[in-house]
Amino acid sequence: MDELIFRDTPDRFRPLAGEIVPPLLALLRERRALEEELHRRFEAQRRAFLAEGGSPNQLPPGEPELWAEYRRRYLELVQPRCVPGLLKYGAIGSCGCPAKYSGLDTDPHSQVTFTMKSPKKAVVELRYLQNCLKEKRRFVLKPGPEGWLVAGMDDGYQDEAGWHVDHYL
């Protein structure tokens, strides 16, 4: 991502993109790194279990503890950056490869669009290609006591007109 696209944003709000977008992207990259790390650990644990003769139909010993660690670290990472109540469903319950936001850095044509019409709300939209899927993600951010907080998330595919609520950052 090289370019920030402004949409329906008056000139007086454009400088705020510098304090809103980089921290959001950094958070998404940290979230992606956490998912990638835990996915590697899950896979290594599973391979070791199967190599020792474990059944493919059983959980490897220690997997519940690894899931607990993943959920704990996820909440520690994202909760301080979200408005209260946004994470009402708790921690995410899955991880995969590629990670949720990996397309942000692997697609050289990824786009970040910034929209701000009032000092109380900003919208950051991401568009990127991930595993042949043209994904789009939208984040609504609101000012908080210690910076801008994620107040809503939506996702979808670029060939769809609508959006779907996403409950997990």
C-alpha positions in Angstrom: 0.0 0.0 0.0 1.6 3.2 -1.2 -1.3 5.6 -1.5 -4.0 6.8 0.8 -7.2 7.6 -1.1 -9.4 10.3 0.3 -13.2 10.1 -0.3 -15.7 12.8 0.8 -13.2 14.2 3.2 -12.9 18.0 3.7 -9.4 19.4 3.7 -9.6 20.3 7.4 -10.0 16.6 8.3 -7.3 15.2 5.9 -4.4 15.7 8.4 -6.2 13.4 10.9 -5.7 10.5 8.5 -2.1 10.5 9.7 -3.1 9.8 13.3 -5.9 7.4 12.4 -4.7 5.2 9.6 -1.1 4.2 10.6 -2.1 3.0 14.1 -5.1 1.0 12.6 -2.8 -0.6 10.0 -0.2 -1.4 12.7 -2.9 -3.0 14.8 -4.1 -5.1 11.9 -0.6 -6.2 11.2 0.0 -7.2 14.8 -3.3 -9.1 14.7 -2.2 -10.9 11.5 1.2 -11.7 13.1 -0.5 -13.2 16.1 -2.7 -15.4 13.9 0.2 -16.5 11.8 2.3 -17.4 14.9 -0.4 -19.4 16.5 -1.3 -21.1 13.3 2.3 -22.3 12.9 2.3 -23.5 16.5 -1.0 -25.4 16.0 0.4 -27.0 12.8 3.7 -28.0 14.5 1.9 -29.4 17.5 -0.5 -31.4 15.2 2.4 -32.7 13.1 4.3 -33.8 16.2 1.2 -35.5 17.6 0.6 -37.5 14.3 4.3 -38.4 14.0 4.1 -39.9 17.5 1.2 -42.1 16.3 -1.6 -39.9 17.5 -5.0 -40.3 15.8 -6.0 -37.6 13.2 -9.4 -37.7 14.9 -8.1 -36.5 18.3 -6.8 -33.2 19.6 -3.2 -33.1 20.4 -2.3 -32.7 24.1 -2.0 -29.1 24.9 -4.2 -27.8 22.1 -6.9 -26.4 24.5 -4.2 -24.5 26.3 -2.9 -23.1 23.0 -6.4 -21.9 22.1 -6.7 -20.3 25.5 -3.4 -18.5 24.9 -4.6 -17.3 21.5 -7.8 -15.9 22.8 -6.1 -14.2 25.7 -3.5 -12.6 23.5 -6.1 -11.6 20.9 -8.1 -9.8 23.6 -5.0 -8.1 25.1 -4.1 -6.8 21.7 -7.5 -5.6 20.4 -9.6 -4.7 23.4 -7.7 -1.5 24.3 -8.2 -0.3 20.7 -12.0 -0.9 20.5 -15.0 0.9 21.9 -16.5 -0.8 24.9 -19.0 -3.5 23.9 -17.6 -4.0 20.3 -16.2 -7.3 21.3 -19.4 -8.6 22.9 -18.8 -12.0 21.4 -15.4 -12.3 23.0 -12.2 -13.6 21.4 -12.0 -14.9 17.9 -12.3 -18.7 17.7 -10.3 -19.5 14.6 -7.0 -18.9 12.9 -5.8 -19.8 9.5 -3.3 -19.5 6.7 -3.4 -17.0 5.1 -4.2 -14.9 8.1 -7.2 -12.5 8.0 -5.3 -9.4 7.0 -2.3 -10.9 5.1 -3.6 -9.5 1.8 -2.9 -6.0 3.1 0.8 -6.6 2.6 0.9 -9.3 0.0 -1.1 -7.5 -2.6 0.9 -4.8 -4.2 -2.3 -3.2 -5.4 -4.0 -3.0 -2.0 -5.9 0.2 -1.4 -6.7 2.2 1.7 -9.5 4.7 1.5 -10.1 7.4 4.2 -13.5 9.1 4.7 -14.2 11.7 7.4 -17.0 14.1 7.3 -17.2 15.1 11.0 -14.7 15.1 13.9 -16.6 12.3 15.6 -16.2 9.5 13.1 -13.7 8.3 10.5 -14.1 5.4 8.1 -11.1 3.4 6.7 -11.8 1.0 3.9 -9.3 -1.6 2.8 -9.3 -3.5 -0.5 -6.9 -6.2 -1.4 -6.5 -9.5 -3.1 -6.1 -12.5 -0.8 -6.0 -16.1 -2.1 -7.7 -15.1 -5.4 -10.5 -13.4 -3.4 -11.0 -9.7 -3.8 -11.7 -8.7 -0.2 -12.9 -5.5 1.3 -12.9 -4.5 4.9 -14.4 -1.3 6.5 -13.6 0.1 9.9 -15.5 2.8 11.7 -13.4 4.7 14.2 -14.4 7.1 16.9 -12.2 9.3 19.1 -11.5 8.0 22.5 -9.6 9.3 25.6 -6.3 7.8 24.3 -6.7 7.9 20.5 -9.1 6.6 17.9 -11.0 3.4 18.7 -12.5 0.9 16.4 -16.3 1.2 16.7 -17.5 -1.1 13.9 -16.2 -3.5 11.3 -17.7 -4.8 8.1 -16.4 -7.1 5.4 -17.3 -8.3 2.0 -16.0 -9.0 -1.5 -15.2 -6.2 -3.9 -17.8 -7.5 -6.5 -20.6 -7.2 -3.9 -22.4 -4.0 -3.4 -23.2 -4.6 0.3 -21.3 -5.2 3.5 -21.5 -7.8 6.2 -21.0 -7.1 9.9 -17.8 -8.6 11.2 -17.7 -9.3 15.0 -13.9 -9.9 15.2 -11.1 -7.6 14.5 
